[in-house]
Amino acid sequence: MVKRLFLAAVILSLVVVSATPAFCDGATTKLGRGICNMFTWPLEVPEQISRMNSSDGPFAACTVGVLKGLGWALGRACVGVYETATFMFPIPKNYEPVMTDPEYFLETSNF
């Protein structure tokens, strides 16, 4: 009885150890991206105001910057919830990010 239990534990450990890296690379990254976006979405508003102020001045920052920040914040929050809820499924294909430019808050981007 003890031998069978030990053998089953060894086999289960080998299966878990060998299968984990193949699954966790994409899924864990997707989960991390989702959690990061869920917590950093409010920071988009002041960031977009600051960027708009630097490029177009204070009046544009007060109007367009606020609206742009609210839009980015809403998008980042929704994508964060979606990626966190679906991290175990390879949707989109191969766990690719939904929000790609930027993938994370304050990542270098072209927007």
Buried (B, 14 or more C-beta within 10 A) or exposed (E): EEEEEEEEEEEEEEEEEEEEEEEEEBBEBBBBBBBBBBEBBEBBBEBBBEBBBEEEEEEBBEEBBBBBBEEBBEBBBBBBBBBBEBBEEBBEEEBEBBBEEBBBBEEEEEE
